[in-house]
C-alpha cells in the first residue's frame, strides 16, 4: 500500500496541513515577546485564506480584578491577508510574521472596535462561559445552548450563526477564550476544525501566558533598575545635603558676627550719610542669608515631633496675630471661619504653626498691592475623622506649569526665596499623617491641608 498516495488516503493532506500549521505556530511563539503582536498572529493565522479554517475569530482575555472576559481583538478574513510565512518551504524552520501596518488595520476595523467594547461577566449564569472557564471544555453552538440564552448577549452581537469557542488554558487556569465562526459562507464548523481549534488554543494559551509572564518580568526588572537609580541618586543627594548642612552651620557664626557689627555701625552713622545706606544693605542681606541658612538647616535635620492634642483654631489665630503687622502694611483683609465645635488634632503645635505662617506669608507676598486672605476649617464630610483647612488668596494664582513642582526642595517662584518653605511645610504635614495640595481658583491660589482629628474628637 502506498501511504503517500493522497488519492487513496484523502485525510493525509489535511493531517499534514494541520501538523504544518501547528508546527509553524510553535515556531512563531518563540519569535516574539510582544503580546499585542502575538494575539494578532494567533487570530490572523486561523482566519487566513491559506489555512482555510475559519472566516472570523475573536479573542477574549480574563481580567482577574473585575473577573470578566474582556474583548481584546477581532479579526475577519478581510483583514487577514497580511500573514507572512518566514522560512519558505522549510516546514521545520518556517514561522508566521505580520507587519505593523497590518496590525494597525486590524485594530482600527469596525468589528475589532466592537469586540474591544465587549465584556462578559464570569458569574456562572451562562452555560457556555461556565463550560469554558470552569470545565475548560471547547464548545460548539446550538440553538438551545446559546441563541436562546439571555446571558449570551455577546454571541448575538458578535456571532449570528454557528460558532465555536475554545478556552485558553495555562497552568490549569482559564486565561481567556477564542471564538470562531464563518459569517461569509455560513459553513458549519466541522469536527476536524473543532479538533484543530482545540490543539491550536492549547498552544495559544501557553504562548500568551508565557509572553505575559516575560513582560511582567521585564517590567519588574525595569522597576528594579529605576529603583536602584533612584537610590543612588538619593544617596548622592543625601551626601550633598549633609555637606550643605555642614557648610550652612559653618557660615552661620561669621554671618552673625558680620550682622552684629553692621548693626552697630548702622546705629553710629548719621541717617543721611551714604555709609548708613551701605550698612543698612549689609544688615538686610545678612538677615536674608541667616534666614536662608536656618531653612537649609531645618530641612536637613531629621524632624522630631512632640505629639500633643492641639486646638487647630488657636494655632491659626496665633499665626494671624503674629502676621497682623504684615496685613496692615500690605492692605490685606482677613477672613477666618471654623465650624463649631473647636477641632483638635494630634501633633506638634510649633511645627503646625510654622506651616500656616509660611502659607500666610506666601499669600501676602502674592498680594503686594493688597487683597483678601480667607482661611476656613471644616470636616471633610459629616462624621469624618479628618479636618480640611483651606488658605485662599487673591494674588492671581500659581502658573500652571509650576503647580506640580512647588513642593519640591529649592523650587521657588520668588527672586529672594530659598525654595524650602513649602518643602518643609509638606514634610511636616506628611509627618502628621496628613496631606497638602495646591490649586488655583478664579482669583488666586488655594492651599488645602487635610489632617486627622485627635482620637477623642467626636
GUTI-685052 format. One record per residue (C-alpha): residue number from 0; x, y, z. Coordinates in steps of 0.1 Angstrom, whole numbers. Example, Ala and Ser with C-alpha at 12.3 -4.5 7.8 and 13.67 -1.06 7.14 Angstrom:
{site 0 {123 -45 78}}
{site 1 {137 -11 71}}
***
This chain:
{site 0 {0 0 0}}
{site 1 {13 34 -9}}
{site 2 {9 57 22}}
{site 3 {19 88 2}}
{site 4 {-9 85 -24}}
{site 5 {-33 111 -14}}
{site 6 {-59 98 -38}}
{site 7 {-62 66 -18}}
{site 8 {-59 84 16}}
{site 9 {-78 117 14}}
{site 10 {-71 125 51}}
{site 11 {-33 126 45}}
{site 12 {-32 161 31}}
{site 13 {-55 176 57}}
{site 14 {-35 160 86}}
{site 15 {-2 171 70}}
{site 16 {-16 206 66}}
{site 17 {-28 206 102}}
{site 18 {6 195 116}}
{site 19 {23 220 95}}
{site 20 {2 248 109}}
{site 21 {7 236 144}}
{site 22 {45 234 139}}
{site 23 {46 269 123}}
{site 24 {27 282 153}}
{site 25 {51 266 177}}
{site 26 {80 284 159}}
{site 27 {60 316 159}}
{site 28 {56 315 197}}
{site 29 {93 317 201}}
{site 30 {97 346 176}}
{site 31 {81 374 196}}
{site 32 {76 386 231}}
{site 33 {52 414 222}}
{site 34 {17 403 235}}
{site 35 {0 426 210}}
{site 36 {18 411 180}}
{site 37 {13 376 193}}
{site 38 {-25 380 196}}
{site 39 {-27 394 161}}
{site 40 {-6 364 148}}
{site 41 {-29 339 165}}
{site 42 {-62 353 151}}
{site 43 {-47 360 116}}
{site 44 {-33 325 113}}
{site 45 {-67 308 118}}
{site 46 {-86 333 96}}
{site 47 {-61 334 68}}
{site 48 {-73 321 34}}
{site 49 {-42 300 32}}
{site 50 {-52 280 63}}
{site 51 {-89 278 52}}
{site 52 {-101 272 88}}
{site 53 {-124 300 99}}
{site 54 {-135 333 84}}
{site 55 {-136 353 117}}
{site 56 {-120 350 151}}
{site 57 {-124 369 184}}
{site 58 {-100 368 214}}
{site 59 {-111 374 250}}
{site 60 {-87 376 279}}
{site 61 {-96 372 316}}
{site 62 {-94 403 338}}
{site 63 {-86 389 373}}
{site 64 {-95 420 392}}
{site 65 {-130 425 377}}
{site 66 {-135 388 369}}
{site 67 {-147 394 334}}
{site 68 {-137 382 299}}
{site 69 {-126 413 281}}
{site 70 {-127 416 244}}
{site 71 {-91 422 231}}
{site 72 {-91 416 194}}
{site 73 {-114 406 165}}
{site 74 {-100 396 130}}
{site 75 {-120 389 99}}
{site 76 {-108 372 67}}
{site 77 {-110 406 50}}
{site 78 {-81 418 72}}
{site 79 {-61 386 75}}
{site 80 {-43 389 41}}
{site 81 {-11 402 58}}
{site 82 {1 369 72}}
{site 83 {37 362 60}}
{site 84 {55 329 61}}
{site 85 {92 332 71}}
{site 86 {113 303 60}}
{site 87 {96 293 28}}
{site 88 {91 256 23}}
{site 89 {112 246 53}}
{site 90 {84 230 74}}
{site 91 {106 226 105}}
{site 92 {120 262 104}}
{site 93 {92 282 89}}
{site 94 {70 306 110}}
{site 95 {45 334 106}}
{site 96 {50 371 108}}
{site 97 {28 401 104}}
{site 98 {36 438 97}}
{site 99 {28 467 120}}
{site 100 {7 482 92}}
{site 101 {-15 450 91}}
{site 102 {-18 451 129}}
{site 103 {-29 487 127}}
{site 104 {-55 480 100}}
{site 105 {-69 451 121}}
{site 106 {-72 471 153}}
{site 107 {-89 500 135}}
{site 108 {-115 478 118}}
{site 109 {-151 483 129}}
{site 110 {-156 447 140}}
{site 111 {-124 449 162}}
{site 112 {-136 481 178}}
{site 113 {-170 463 186}}
{site 114 {-151 434 202}}
{site 115 {-130 456 224}}
{site 116 {-161 472 239}}
{site 117 {-174 437 248}}
{site 118 {-173 425 285}}
{site 119 {-186 391 296}}
{site 120 {-193 385 332}}
{site 121 {-180 353 347}}
{site 122 {-208 347 372}}
{site 123 {-219 311 364}}
{site 124 {-252 321 348}}
{site 125 {-241 314 312}}
{site 126 {-237 277 305}}
{site 127 {-212 283 277}}
{site 128 {-190 305 298}}
{site 129 {-193 281 327}}
{site 130 {-181 252 304}}
{site 131 {-152 272 291}}
{site 132 {-140 288 323}}
{site 133 {-148 261 349}}
{site 134 {-146 229 329}}
{site 135 {-120 240 303}}
{site 136 {-142 225 275}}
{site 137 {-144 235 239}}
{site 138 {-180 245 229}}
{site 139 {-199 243 197}}
{site 140 {-231 265 194}}
{site 141 {-266 251 192}}
{site 142 {-299 268 195}}
{site 143 {-307 256 230}}
{site 144 {-273 264 245}}
{site 145 {-266 300 233}}
{site 146 {-290 317 210}}
{site 147 {-319 315 234}}
{site 148 {-298 321 265}}
{site 149 {-303 357 279}}
{site 150 {-269 356 294}}
{site 151 {-252 352 259}}
{site 152 {-259 386 246}}
{site 153 {-224 389 233}}
{site 154 {-230 359 210}}
{site 155 {-260 376 194}}
{site 156 {-239 408 189}}
{site 157 {-207 391 175}}
{site 158 {-218 358 160}}
{site 159 {-250 354 141}}
{site 160 {-248 317 131}}
{site 161 {-229 286 140}}
{site 162 {-197 293 161}}
{site 163 {-172 275 183}}
{site 164 {-155 287 215}}
{site 165 {-123 273 229}}
{site 166 {-107 281 263}}
{site 167 {-72 294 265}}
{site 168 {-57 274 294}}
{site 169 {-24 280 311}}
{site 170 {-12 262 343}}
{site 171 {-47 246 347}}
{site 172 {-64 280 347}}
{site 173 {-85 296 320}}
{site 174 {-69 329 310}}
{site 175 {-93 336 281}}
{site 176 {-110 322 251}}
{site 177 {-111 322 213}}
{site 178 {-145 324 194}}
{site 179 {-146 315 157}}
{site 180 {-173 314 130}}
{site 181 {-179 316 93}}
{site 182 {-202 346 87}}
{site 183 {-195 350 50}}
{site 184 {-201 314 37}}
{site 185 {-223 302 66}}
{site 186 {-203 270 65}}
{site 187 {-207 247 95}}
{site 188 {-177 241 117}}
{site 189 {-167 205 112}}
{site 190 {-154 181 139}}
{site 191 {-120 183 122}}
{site 192 {-120 221 126}}
{site 193 {-130 217 162}}
{site 194 {-102 193 169}}
{site 195 {-77 216 153}}
{site 196 {-91 246 173}}
{site 197 {-86 227 205}}
{site 198 {-50 219 197}}
{site 199 {-44 254 185}}
{site 200 {-60 270 216}}
{site 201 {-39 248 239}}
{site 202 {-7 262 223}}
{site 203 {-21 298 222}}
{site 204 {-29 297 259}}
{site 205 {6 287 268}}
{site 206 {21 312 244}}
{site 207 {0 342 257}}
{site 208 {7 332 294}}
{site 209 {45 329 287}}
{site 210 {46 363 269}}
{site 211 {26 379 297}}
{site 212 {50 364 323}}
{site 213 {80 376 303}}
{site 214 {66 411 301}}
{site 215 {59 411 338}}
{site 216 {95 401 345}}
{site 217 {107 428 321}}
{site 218 {86 454 339}}
{site 219 {98 442 373}}
{site 220 {134 444 360}}
{site 221 {128 479 347}}
{site 222 {112 490 380}}
{site 223 {142 474 399}}
{site 224 {167 493 378}}
{site 225 {148 526 382}}
{site 226 {146 520 420}}
{site 227 {184 514 420}}
{site 228 {190 546 401}}
{site 229 {167 565 425}}
{site 230 {185 550 454}}
{site 231 {219 560 440}}
{site 232 {205 595 432}}
{site 233 {191 597 467}}
{site 234 {225 588 482}}
{site 235 {242 615 462}}
{site 236 {216 640 473}}
{site 237 {220 629 509}}
{site 238 {257 635 506}}
{site 239 {252 669 491}}
{site 240 {226 677 517}}
{site 241 {249 667 545}}
{site 242 {277 689 530}}
{site 243 {252 718 526}}
{site 244 {241 714 562}}
{site 245 {277 714 575}}
{site 246 {285 744 552}}
{site 247 {254 763 564}}
{site 248 {264 756 600}}
{site 249 {299 769 594}}
{site 250 {286 801 577}}
{site 251 {261 809 603}}
{site 252 {286 821 630}}
{site 253 {306 845 608}}
{site 254 {273 859 594}}
{site 255 {260 866 629}}
{site 256 {293 885 636}}
{site 257 {291 904 604}}
{site 258 {254 913 610}}
{site 259 {262 924 646}}
{site 260 {290 948 637}}
{site 261 {270 961 607}}
{site 262 {241 968 631}}
{site 263 {264 987 654}}
{site 264 {277 1008 626}}
{site 265 {242 1015 615}}
{site 266 {234 1030 649}}
{site 267 {265 1051 649}}
{site 268 {263 1066 614}}
{site 269 {241 1095 605}}
{site 270 {209 1086 586}}
{site 271 {218 1110 558}}
{site 272 {253 1095 553}}
{site 273 {260 1072 523}}
{site 274 {278 1048 547}}
{site 275 {245 1045 567}}
{site 276 {229 1032 535}}
{site 277 {257 1007 529}}
{site 278 {255 994 565}}
{site 279 {217 991 562}}
{site 280 {221 970 530}}
{site 281 {246 947 548}}
{site 282 {222 942 577}}
{site 283 {193 934 555}}
{site 284 {213 910 533}}
{site 285 {228 893 563}}
{site 286 {193 888 577}}
{site 287 {182 873 545}}
{site 288 {212 849 544}}
{site 289 {206 839 581}}
{site 290 {170 830 572}}
{site 291 {181 810 542}}
{site 292 {207 791 563}}
{site 293 {181 785 590}}
{site 294 {157 769 564}}
{site 295 {185 748 550}}
{site 296 {194 735 585}}
{site 297 {158 729 593}}
{site 298 {153 709 561}}
{site 299 {184 689 566}}
{site 300 {177 678 602}}
{site 301 {156 648 609}}
{site 302 {124 662 623}}
{site 303 {113 654 658}}
{site 304 {76 657 666}}
{site 305 {63 661 701}}
{site 306 {27 649 697}}
{site 307 {1 666 719}}
{site 308 {-36 674 714}}
{site 309 {-37 708 697}}
{site 310 {-66 732 691}}
{site 311 {-63 740 654}}
{site 312 {-83 772 657}}
{site 313 {-60 786 683}}
{site 314 {-29 777 662}}
{site 315 {-44 796 632}}
{site 316 {-54 826 654}}
{site 317 {-19 828 668}}
{site 318 {-5 828 633}}
{site 319 {-29 856 622}}
{site 320 {-19 877 653}}
{site 321 {18 873 646}}
{site 322 {12 885 610}}
{site 323 {-11 914 618}}
{site 324 {16 940 610}}
{site 325 {22 924 576}}
{site 326 {-15 925 569}}
{site 327 {-17 962 577}}
{site 328 {14 971 557}}
{site 329 {1 953 526}}
{site 330 {-35 964 530}}
{site 331 {-48 928 532}}
{site 332 {-82 919 547}}
{site 333 {-86 887 566}}
{site 334 {-115 863 569}}
{site 335 {-112 832 592}}
{site 336 {-141 808 598}}
{site 337 {-142 775 616}}
{site 338 {-171 752 621}}
{site 339 {-180 746 657}}
{site 340 {-171 728 679}}
{site 341 {-133 736 680}}
{site 342 {-113 709 662}}
{site 343 {-84 692 679}}
{site 344 {-56 674 661}}
{site 345 {-28 653 674}}
{site 346 {5 669 665}}
{site 347 {33 694 672}}
{site 348 {17 728 676}}
{site 349 {50 746 669}}
{site 350 {55 728 636}}
{site 351 {19 732 625}}
{site 352 {22 769 633}}
{site 353 {53 770 611}}
{site 354 {32 756 582}}
{site 355 {4 781 585}}
{site 356 {27 811 589}}
{site 357 {46 800 558}}
{site 358 {13 798 538}}
{site 359 {0 831 551}}
{site 360 {33 850 543}}
{site 361 {34 834 508}}
{site 362 {-1 847 502}}
{site 363 {9 882 514}}
{site 364 {39 881 490}}
{site 365 {15 873 462}}
{site 366 {-7 904 470}}
{site 367 {18 933 473}}
{site 368 {-9 958 463}}
{site 369 {-35 944 487}}
{site 370 {-61 917 486}}
{site 371 {-81 892 506}}
{site 372 {-69 862 526}}
{site 373 {-95 836 535}}
{site 374 {-89 807 559}}
{site 375 {-116 781 565}}
{site 376 {-116 749 587}}
{site 377 {-143 722 584}}
{site 378 {-147 685 585}}
{site 379 {-141 668 551}}
{site 380 {-175 651 554}}
{site 381 {-201 649 582}}
{site 382 {-189 624 608}}
{site 383 {-154 622 591}}
{site 384 {-123 618 612}}
{site 385 {-104 644 591}}
{site 386 {-104 682 591}}
{site 387 {-98 703 560}}
{site 388 {-83 738 562}}
{site 389 {-81 759 531}}
{site 390 {-59 790 527}}
{site 391 {-71 812 497}}
{site 392 {-57 845 484}}
{site 393 {-65 869 456}}
{site 394 {-29 870 443}}
{site 395 {-35 857 408}}
{site 396 {-26 821 414}}
{site 397 {4 799 406}}
{site 398 {15 794 370}}
{site 399 {0 760 358}}
{site 400 {34 747 347}}
{site 401 {47 752 382}}
{site 402 {18 737 403}}
{site 403 {33 702 403}}
{site 404 {67 714 414}}
{site 405 {61 739 442}}
{site 406 {66 714 470}}
{site 407 {100 703 456}}
{site 408 {130 714 476}}
{site 409 {148 745 463}}
{site 410 {120 753 438}}
{site 411 {107 788 442}}
{site 412 {88 815 422}}
{site 413 {103 843 443}}
{site 414 {135 862 435}}
{site 415 {145 862 472}}
{site 416 {132 828 482}}
{site 417 {152 796 491}}
{site 418 {125 772 478}}
{site 419 {125 753 511}}
{site 420 {94 768 528}}
{site 421 {68 747 511}}
{site 422 {90 717 510}}
{site 423 {94 719 548}}
{site 424 {56 725 552}}
{site 425 {48 695 531}}
{site 426 {71 673 551}}
{site 427 {56 685 584}}
{site 428 {21 677 572}}
{site 429 {31 643 559}}
{site 430 {47 635 593}}
{site 431 {14 644 608}}
{site 432 {-3 617 586}}
{site 433 {-20 645 565}}
{site 434 {-17 660 531}}
{site 435 {-13 694 515}}
{site 436 {-24 703 480}}
{site 437 {-23 734 458}}
{site 438 {-46 746 431}}
{site 439 {-59 778 415}}
{site 440 {-93 794 416}}
{site 441 {-106 823 397}}
{site 442 {-88 849 419}}
{site 443 {-57 832 432}}
{site 444 {-41 802 449}}
{site 445 {-58 777 472}}
{site 446 {-38 755 496}}
{site 447 {-58 727 511}}
{site 448 {-44 710 543}}
{site 449 {-60 677 555}}
{site 450 {-52 665 590}}
{site 451 {-66 636 611}}
{site 452 {-86 646 641}}
{site 453 {-74 636 676}}
{site 454 {-89 603 687}}
{site 455 {-111 618 714}}
{site 456 {-128 642 689}}
{site 457 {-164 632 682}}
***
